[in-house]
Structure formats: C-alpha cells, structure tokens
Amino acid sequence: MGVLARRKNIGLTLLAVLFSLSLFAQASAAPPEGKGPNSGVECPRAGGAQVVLDPGHGGDGDSGAYNATYDLWEKDLNLDIAFKTQARLETAGYTVALTRTGDYGLGNSERGEIANACGADRFIMIHLNGSADPEVNFTQTFWGKKRKDLDFSQTMSYAMDSLGIPNNGAGQFANGGLLHAEMPSTLVEAVFLTNDGEAEQLAYGSRKDEIAGAITAGVQSSVAPW
C-alpha cells in the first residue's frame, strides 16, 4: 500500500472514531428517561402556552405532604389536579402546558423559567398544604413580587372560596418559581392533605375536580383565552 493510501485510510479511521465519540457525547448529554425537560431552554409544548401549570414537588427526593391514613402523597395529587385543570382550561379555549407530566423533580426557579420559555400570560404553582395538626384546614395563595403577582394571587384566592373552607387570603412567599416567572403568578395551597376529611375526598370524592374548577375560574377571571 502506498503512502497516500495509508494516509487516506488513517484519516478515514480517525473520522469514524470522532463520529462515534460525538454520538456517545450526545447520548450522554440527553436527560435520563422519565426526567423533566431541559427547563428554561424551551417550552415543553410546541408553540408556547398561555397558561403554565406547575404540579408542585416530584421525584424521589421531593414528595411534599403525606397523609398516612389514606397513603396519599402530595406530588401525585398535584399532578392529577394539574391534568384536570389543563383539561378544563383547554375546553375553555386556553393553550396550556405543564412543567412536569410525570414523577420527576424540578428546581423552583426552573419551573418559573419554563413559564417564561412558554411565553405564558399566567403561571400557577399547584400545591396541597400540610400540618402536624390534622384538624387544620384552610385555603391560601401566595405571591412573589407584589407589582407582578398580587392582583392575580388575590383573584385566585377569591376563586378558592368555592371550596367551602376557611380562606387565609393571599400572602407573600419568596418562592423561586414565583420570583423567576416574568408573568403574573401565584402559588395555590388548595387544602390540607394532612386533614383526613380532605384526604378522603381527594382519594374517593370529587375534591380534585373541585380544586381544578376553582383554579380554572381564577384564570378565567384574570385573563381571556387567546
């Protein structure tokens, strides 16, 4: 084999090695199956979304509140409520995206960045509350930045009155999701999961639908669909 031929073969071999390394690097960089989107880079739903719902908590290390009587984890219920709310809002003409659609974790600031990437008009973080006292039960909403969030958080608080439990109003909370989101945002603590009466309704009754209905009403009172 001549010198030129040997050089050509060596060059082709090097190209093949580099190409293989490139494919390996791309595969290594991809998120593991079941993990969330690369938050803050692109909207999980193509074309953006007018409303972004954030099912609070998620993943092995962040399960949220727990009710031992009915073996209920907050992270699972938040996701169920988000899906129900999404269905209601889409029926009403809104375009909706969720920050997570499975059991994986996200940082709070990442959740707000997803809302920004979607170009959302409204961002709602969905939670259930917890207490060491099983008798405690009320609804509450939170805002991060007063000028941006207070009006929407109060509107959502009024909508929570439909749940028929005491309303603790809208309070301030320096949550990373609320602070990073650029649009009017609120964090909804709908009911106390640690209250067995609520937990029973969440497990076997219509409470998830009622919470989804209240959130939908709050959005509709704040902004019209595109």
C-alpha positions as CSV (number, residue, x, y, z in Angstrom):
1,M,0.0,0.0,0.0
2,G,1.3,3.4,-1.0
3,V,2.0,6.3,1.5
4,L,-1.0,8.3,0.2
5,A,-3.3,5.3,0.5
6,R,-2.2,4.6,4.1
7,R,-2.7,8.3,5.0
8,K,-6.2,8.2,3.4
9,N,-7.1,5.0,5.5
10,I,-5.8,6.6,8.7
11,G,-7.8,9.7,8.0
12,L,-11.0,7.8,7.5
13,T,-10.4,5.8,10.7
14,L,-9.9,9.0,12.7
15,L,-13.1,10.4,11.2
16,A,-15.0,7.3,12.2
17,V,-13.6,7.4,15.8
18,L,-14.6,11.1,16.1
19,F,-18.1,10.5,14.8
20,S,-18.6,7.6,17.3
21,L,-17.3,9.9,20.1
22,S,-19.7,12.6,19.0
23,L,-22.7,10.2,19.1
24,F,-21.6,9.0,22.6
25,A,-21.4,12.5,23.9
26,Q,-24.9,13.3,22.6
27,A,-26.3,10.3,24.2
28,S,-24.6,11.0,27.5
29,A,-25.9,14.6,27.4
30,A,-29.5,13.5,26.9
31,P,-31.7,13.6,30.1
32,P,-32.4,10.1,31.6
33,E,-35.8,8.6,30.6
34,G,-38.5,9.9,32.9
35,K,-36.7,13.1,33.7
36,G,-38.1,16.5,33.0
37,P,-37.4,18.8,30.1
38,N,-34.2,20.9,30.0
39,S,-36.0,23.6,31.9
40,G,-35.7,27.2,30.8
41,V,-34.5,26.3,27.3
42,E,-37.8,25.5,25.6
43,C,-41.4,25.2,26.3
44,P,-42.5,21.6,26.9
45,R,-45.3,22.2,24.5
46,A,-44.5,23.3,21.0
47,G,-45.8,26.8,20.1
48,G,-45.9,28.2,23.6
49,A,-48.7,28.2,26.1
50,Q,-50.9,30.9,27.5
51,V,-51.2,29.2,30.9
52,V,-48.5,27.1,32.5
53,L,-49.5,24.9,35.4
54,D,-46.8,23.6,37.8
55,P,-47.7,20.4,39.7
56,G,-45.6,21.0,42.9
57,H,-42.9,18.7,44.1
58,G,-42.0,15.5,42.2
59,G,-39.2,12.9,42.1
60,D,-37.8,10.6,44.8
61,G,-36.5,13.4,47.0
62,D,-39.4,15.8,47.0
63,S,-42.8,14.1,47.7
64,G,-44.4,17.0,49.6
65,A,-47.1,16.5,52.2
66,Y,-48.3,13.0,53.1
67,N,-51.5,11.5,54.6
68,A,-50.8,8.2,56.3
69,T,-54.4,7.3,56.8
70,Y,-55.1,7.1,53.0
71,D,-51.5,6.7,51.9
72,L,-51.5,9.8,49.7
73,W,-48.5,11.8,48.5
74,E,-48.9,15.4,47.6
75,K,-46.7,15.2,44.5
76,D,-49.1,12.6,42.9
77,L,-52.3,14.6,43.7
78,N,-50.8,17.8,42.5
79,L,-50.2,16.2,39.1
80,D,-53.7,14.8,39.0
81,I,-55.1,18.2,39.7
82,A,-52.9,19.8,37.1
83,F,-54.2,17.4,34.4
84,K,-57.8,18.0,35.4
85,T,-57.2,21.8,35.3
86,Q,-55.5,21.5,32.0
87,A,-58.5,19.7,30.5
88,R,-60.9,22.3,31.8
89,L,-58.8,25.3,30.6
90,E,-58.3,23.8,27.2
91,T,-62.0,23.2,26.9
92,A,-62.5,26.9,27.7
93,G,-60.1,27.8,24.8
94,Y,-56.8,28.3,26.7
95,T,-53.5,26.8,25.5
96,V,-51.9,25.1,28.5
97,A,-48.5,23.5,29.3
98,L,-47.4,21.6,32.5
99,T,-43.9,22.0,33.9
100,R,-43.9,18.2,34.5
101,T,-46.1,15.4,33.2
102,G,-44.5,12.6,35.3
103,D,-42.9,11.9,38.6
104,Y,-39.6,13.8,38.3
105,G,-38.1,16.7,40.2
106,L,-37.5,20.3,39.1
107,G,-36.0,23.2,41.0
108,N,-38.4,26.0,41.8
109,S,-36.5,28.5,39.6
110,E,-36.6,26.0,36.7
111,R,-40.4,25.9,37.0
112,G,-40.6,29.7,36.5
113,E,-38.2,29.6,33.6
114,I,-40.4,27.1,31.8
115,A,-43.3,29.5,32.1
116,N,-41.0,32.2,30.6
117,A,-39.9,30.0,27.8
118,C,-43.6,29.3,27.0
119,G,-44.4,33.0,26.8
120,A,-47.2,32.4,29.3
121,D,-49.7,35.0,30.4
122,R,-50.3,33.3,33.7
123,F,-48.3,30.8,35.9
124,I,-49.9,28.7,38.6
125,M,-48.0,26.6,41.1
126,I,-50.3,23.9,42.4
127,H,-49.8,22.6,46.0
128,L,-51.6,21.0,48.9
129,N,-50.7,22.0,52.4
130,G,-49.6,20.0,55.5
131,S,-49.7,20.4,59.2
132,A,-48.8,18.5,62.3
133,D,-52.3,19.2,63.5
134,P,-54.7,17.0,61.5
135,E,-57.6,19.3,62.3
136,V,-56.1,22.3,60.4
137,N,-57.7,23.1,57.1
138,F,-57.9,26.3,55.0
139,T,-57.0,27.5,51.6
140,Q,-54.3,30.1,50.8
141,T,-52.5,31.6,47.8
142,F,-49.1,33.2,47.7
143,W,-47.4,35.9,45.5
144,G,-43.7,36.5,44.9
145,K,-43.4,40.1,43.5
146,K,-46.1,42.4,44.6
147,R,-46.5,44.5,41.5
148,K,-46.4,41.5,39.2
149,D,-48.3,38.9,41.2
150,L,-50.5,40.4,43.9
151,D,-53.6,41.1,41.9
152,F,-53.6,37.6,40.3
153,S,-52.9,35.9,43.6
154,Q,-55.9,37.7,45.2
155,T,-58.1,36.8,42.2
156,M,-57.1,33.1,42.6
157,S,-57.7,33.4,46.4
158,Y,-61.3,34.6,45.8
159,A,-61.8,31.7,43.4
160,M,-60.8,29.3,46.2
161,D,-63.8,30.3,48.2
162,S,-65.8,27.8,46.1
163,L,-64.0,25.0,48.1
164,G,-66.1,25.9,51.1
165,I,-63.4,26.0,53.7
166,P,-61.8,29.0,55.6
167,N,-59.7,31.2,53.3
168,N,-56.4,32.6,54.6
169,G,-56.1,35.1,51.8
170,A,-53.1,35.9,49.7
171,G,-49.7,36.1,51.3
172,Q,-46.1,36.9,50.2
173,F,-43.7,34.0,49.7
174,A,-40.2,34.3,48.2
175,N,-40.5,31.1,46.1
176,G,-38.0,30.8,43.3
177,G,-40.7,29.9,40.8
178,L,-42.8,33.0,41.6
179,L,-39.7,35.2,41.6
180,H,-38.2,33.9,38.3
181,A,-41.5,33.9,36.3
182,E,-42.0,37.1,34.4
183,M,-45.8,37.0,34.2
184,P,-48.5,37.3,36.9
185,S,-48.0,34.2,39.0
186,T,-49.4,32.5,42.1
187,L,-48.8,29.5,44.3
188,V,-52.0,27.8,45.4
189,E,-52.2,25.8,48.6
190,A,-55.7,24.5,48.0
191,V,-56.4,22.4,51.0
192,F,-54.6,20.5,53.8
193,L,-53.7,16.9,52.7
194,T,-53.0,16.1,56.4
195,N,-56.7,16.7,57.2
196,D,-58.3,13.3,57.0
197,G,-61.6,14.7,55.8
198,E,-59.9,16.4,52.9
199,A,-57.7,13.3,52.2
200,E,-60.8,11.1,52.0
201,Q,-62.4,13.4,49.4
202,L,-59.1,13.6,47.5
203,A,-58.9,9.8,47.4
204,Y,-62.6,8.9,46.8
205,G,-64.6,12.0,46.3
206,S,-64.7,15.0,43.9
207,R,-62.2,17.2,45.7
208,K,-59.6,17.1,42.9
209,D,-62.2,18.2,40.4
210,E,-63.4,21.0,42.7
211,I,-59.9,22.3,43.1
212,A,-59.4,22.2,39.3
213,G,-62.6,24.0,38.8
214,A,-61.6,26.7,41.3
215,I,-58.2,27.2,39.6
216,T,-59.9,27.4,36.2
217,A,-62.4,30.0,37.5
218,G,-59.4,32.1,38.8
219,V,-57.7,32.0,35.4
220,Q,-60.9,32.9,33.6
221,S,-61.5,35.9,36.0
222,S,-58.0,37.1,35.3
223,V,-57.4,36.7,31.5
224,A,-59.4,35.8,28.4
225,P,-58.2,32.9,26.2
226,W,-56.1,33.8,23.1
